[in-house]
Amino acid sequence: MQADSQRLVIALRSPPEKGAANDELIAFVAQLAGMPRSAIKIMRGTASRHKVVWIATPDSITTARRVVQAVGVSIVVDPSKGVS
C-alpha cells in the first residue's frame, strides 16, 4: 500500500473477476477504517483499476484519523472544514 494526501494505492491479491477484487478492497478498507463492511461502498470504478470509495460514518474526523494512522500519511483535520 502507498499513500499521499490525495489517494491510497492498494495492491489486491484477488483477480478482477466476478467482483472478487472489489470484495477484497471493501474488506480491506473496512478493516483499515475500523468499520463494518456494510459501511463501505465503491461509488465509482467498480470495473476499473481506479475507484472512489465511500465510508458511511457518523464521525468522519475520527474515521479519517484512524485511516491516516494506519496508512502513515499526514492530513489536516479542521472540524470546521472537515478533512483535507
Secondary structure, 3 states (H helix, E strand, C coil): CEECCCCEECCCCCCCCCCHHHHHHHHHHHHHHCCCHHHEEEEECCCCCCCEEEECCCCHHHHHHHHHHHHCCCCCEECCCEEC
